[in-house]
């Protein structure tokens, strides 16, 4: 079974990586710009408070009254930017993890569906093999039944032929027996007629002799 693999590039399709990189660039640019301003104001502050001379008092007052508030504000901005950067990264990481879990869940679902499809295909294949086996078995049974039918039909025809031959033989024997009885009866009748004829002639001859003597 082919297992679906999660490519890391797929997260970019949901723009979380791209969005984070874009935000990082913007925040980094803003942080660097604010940091440059902070460094500039802080160097100016150090220069003015460290000066000696006639203008040192004015410079120190300017540094304390004007530069210090700006430096504090810039420092707060830097802290805010860092906090915003961290929160943004945390949110993006959570979204990436959430999306990753979702993709892994979808991947598991796809794998499960693929396993089910493979199981169904296997069952269909097995069913096809079973059906083919049953079809072959039915064909073999039909062939055996045909052979058995023709064999029994041959036996029946042979028995019928034997019975017909036996009936014919019986018929011939009966005819021969009847023919012999008829011949014997005719011969007996002819013998009786001959004897009667001879007796009659002898009787007539006797009578004629007696007439002549008289």
C-alpha positions as CSV (number, residue, x, y, z in Angstrom):
1,X,0.0,0.0,0.0
2,X,1.2,3.5,-0.9
3,X,1.4,5.7,2.2
4,X,0.8,9.4,1.7
5,X,3.8,11.5,2.8
6,X,3.4,14.9,4.2
7,X,5.7,17.4,2.5
8,X,6.9,20.3,4.6
9,X,6.3,22.6,1.6
10,X,2.6,21.9,1.9
11,X,2.4,24.3,4.9
12,X,3.4,27.1,2.6
13,X,0.3,26.5,0.6
14,X,-1.7,27.8,3.6
15,X,0.5,30.9,3.7
16,X,1.6,30.5,7.3
17,X,5.2,30.3,6.5
18,X,5.0,33.0,4.0
19,X,2.9,35.2,6.3
20,X,5.4,34.7,9.1
21,X,8.3,35.6,6.9
22,X,6.6,38.7,5.7
23,X,5.7,39.8,9.2
24,X,9.2,39.1,10.4
25,X,10.7,41.3,7.7
26,X,8.3,44.2,8.4
27,X,8.8,43.9,12.2
28,X,12.5,43.6,11.8
29,X,12.6,46.6,9.6
30,X,10.6,48.6,12.0
31,X,12.7,47.4,14.9
32,X,15.9,48.3,13.2
33,X,14.6,51.8,12.3
34,X,13.5,52.4,15.9
35,X,16.7,51.1,17.2
36,X,18.7,53.4,15.0
37,X,16.7,56.4,16.3
38,X,17.2,55.2,19.8
39,X,20.9,54.9,19.4
40,X,21.1,58.3,17.8
41,X,19.1,60.0,20.5
42,X,21.0,58.1,23.2
43,X,24.4,59.1,21.8
44,X,23.2,62.7,21.6
45,X,22.1,62.5,25.2
46,X,25.5,61.2,26.3
47,X,27.3,63.9,24.4
48,X,25.3,66.7,25.9
49,X,25.3,65.5,29.5
50,X,29.1,64.9,29.3
51,X,29.9,68.4,28.0
52,X,31.8,71.0,30.0
53,X,31.8,74.6,29.3
54,X,29.5,77.6,29.0
55,X,26.8,75.7,27.2
56,X,27.0,72.6,29.3
57,X,24.1,73.7,31.5
58,X,21.8,74.3,28.7
59,X,22.8,71.1,27.0
60,X,22.2,69.1,30.1
61,X,18.8,70.7,30.6
62,X,18.0,69.9,26.9
63,X,19.2,66.4,27.3
64,X,17.1,65.8,30.5
65,X,14.0,67.6,29.3
66,X,13.9,66.7,25.6
67,X,16.1,63.7,24.9
68,X,15.3,61.6,27.9
69,X,11.5,61.5,27.1
70,X,12.3,60.6,23.4
71,X,14.8,57.9,24.5
72,X,12.2,56.4,26.9
73,X,9.5,56.5,24.2
74,X,11.8,54.8,21.7
75,X,12.8,52.2,24.3
76,X,9.1,51.5,25.0
77,X,8.6,51.1,21.2
78,X,11.5,48.6,21.1
79,X,10.0,46.6,23.9
80,X,6.6,46.7,22.2
81,X,8.1,45.6,18.9
82,X,9.9,42.7,20.6
83,X,6.7,41.7,22.4
84,X,4.7,42.0,19.1
85,X,7.3,40.0,17.3
86,X,7.2,37.2,20.0
87,X,3.4,37.2,20.0
88,X,3.3,37.1,16.2
89,X,5.8,34.2,16.1
90,X,3.8,32.3,18.8
91,X,0.5,32.8,16.9
92,X,2.1,31.7,13.7
93,X,3.7,28.7,15.3
94,X,0.3,27.7,16.8
95,X,-1.3,28.1,13.5
96,X,1.4,26.0,11.8
97,X,1.0,23.3,14.5
98,X,-2.7,23.4,14.1
99,X,-2.5,23.2,10.3
100,X,0.1,20.4,10.6
101,X,-2.2,18.4,12.9
102,X,-5.1,19.0,10.5
103,X,-3.0,17.8,7.6
104,X,-1.8,14.7,9.5
105,X,-5.4,14.0,10.4
106,X,-6.4,14.3,6.8
107,X,-3.4,12.1,5.8
108,X,-4.5,9.4,8.3
109,X,-8.0,9.6,6.8
110,X,-6.6,9.3,3.3
111,X,-4.5,6.3,4.4
112,X,-7.5,4.7,6.1
113,X,-9.6,5.2,3.0
114,X,-6.8,3.8,0.8
115,X,-6.7,0.7,3.1
116,X,-10.4,0.3,2.8
117,X,-10.3,0.7,-1.0
118,X,-7.5,-1.9,-1.1
119,X,-9.5,-4.2,1.1
120,X,-12.6,-3.8,-1.1
121,X,-10.5,-4.4,-4.2
122,X,-9.1,-7.6,-2.6
123,X,-12.6,-8.7,-1.7
124,X,-13.8,-8.0,-5.3
125,X,-10.8,-9.9,-6.7
126,X,-11.5,-12.8,-4.4
127,X,-15.2,-12.8,-5.3
128,X,-14.2,-12.8,-9.0
129,X,-11.9,-15.8,-8.4
130,X,-14.6,-17.6,-6.4
131,X,-17.2,-16.9,-9.2
132,X,-14.8,-18.1,-11.8
133,X,-14.1,-21.3,-9.8
134,X,-17.9,-21.9,-9.4
135,X,-18.4,-21.2,-13.1
136,X,-15.7,-23.8,-13.9
137,X,-17.2,-26.2,-11.4
138,X,-20.7,-25.8,-13.0
139,X,-19.1,-26.3,-16.5
140,X,-17.4,-29.5,-15.3
141,X,-20.7,-30.7,-13.7
142,X,-22.6,-30.0,-16.9
143,X,-19.9,-32.0,-18.8
144,X,-20.1,-34.9,-16.4
145,X,-23.9,-34.8,-16.5
146,X,-23.8,-34.9,-20.4
147,X,-21.4,-37.8,-20.4
148,X,-23.5,-39.6,-17.8
149,X,-26.6,-38.9,-19.8
150,X,-25.1,-40.2,-23.1
151,X,-23.8,-43.3,-21.3
152,X,-27.2,-44.1,-19.8
153,X,-28.8,-43.4,-23.1
154,X,-26.4,-45.9,-24.7
155,X,-27.2,-48.5,-22.1
156,X,-31.0,-48.0,-22.7
157,X,-30.6,-48.3,-26.5
158,X,-28.5,-51.4,-26.0
159,X,-31.2,-52.9,-23.8
160,X,-33.9,-52.0,-26.3
161,X,-31.9,-53.6,-29.1
162,X,-31.4,-56.7,-27.0
163,X,-35.1,-56.9,-26.1
164,X,-36.1,-56.4,-29.8
165,X,-33.7,-59.2,-30.8
166,X,-35.0,-61.4,-28.1
167,X,-38.6,-60.7,-29.2
168,X,-37.7,-61.4,-32.8
169,X,-36.1,-64.8,-31.7
170,X,-39.2,-65.7,-29.7
171,X,-41.4,-64.7,-32.7
172,X,-39.3,-67.0,-35.0
173,X,-39.4,-69.9,-32.5
174,X,-43.2,-69.5,-32.2
175,X,-43.6,-69.4,-36.0
176,X,-41.4,-72.5,-36.4
177,X,-43.4,-74.4,-33.8
178,X,-46.7,-73.5,-35.4
179,X,-45.4,-74.5,-38.8
180,X,-44.3,-77.9,-37.6
181,X,-47.7,-78.5,-36.0
182,X,-49.4,-77.6,-39.2
183,X,-47.3,-80.0,-41.3
184,X,-47.9,-82.8,-38.8
185,X,-51.7,-82.2,-38.9
186,X,-51.7,-82.3,-42.7
187,X,-49.7,-85.4,-42.9
188,X,-52.1,-87.1,-40.5
189,X,-55.1,-86.1,-42.5
190,X,-53.5,-87.4,-45.7
191,X,-52.7,-90.7,-44.0
192,X,-56.3,-91.1,-42.8
193,X,-57.7,-90.3,-46.2
194,X,-55.4,-92.9,-47.8
195,X,-56.4,-95.6,-45.4
196,X,-60.0,-94.8,-45.9
197,X,-59.6,-95.0,-49.7
198,X,-57.9,-98.3,-49.5
199,X,-60.5,-99.7,-47.2
200,X,-63.2,-98.6,-49.5
201,X,-61.6,-100.1,-52.5
202,X,-61.1,-103.3,-50.7
203,X,-64.7,-103.4,-49.7
204,X,-65.9,-102.7,-53.2
205,X,-63.6,-105.4,-54.6
206,X,-65.1,-107.9,-52.1
207,X,-68.6,-107.1,-53.0
208,X,-67.8,-107.4,-56.7
209,X,-66.4,-110.9,-56.0
210,X,-69.4,-112.0,-54.2
211,X,-71.6,-110.9,-57.0
212,X,-69.6,-112.8,-59.5
213,X,-69.8,-116.0,-57.5
214,X,-73.5,-115.8,-57.4
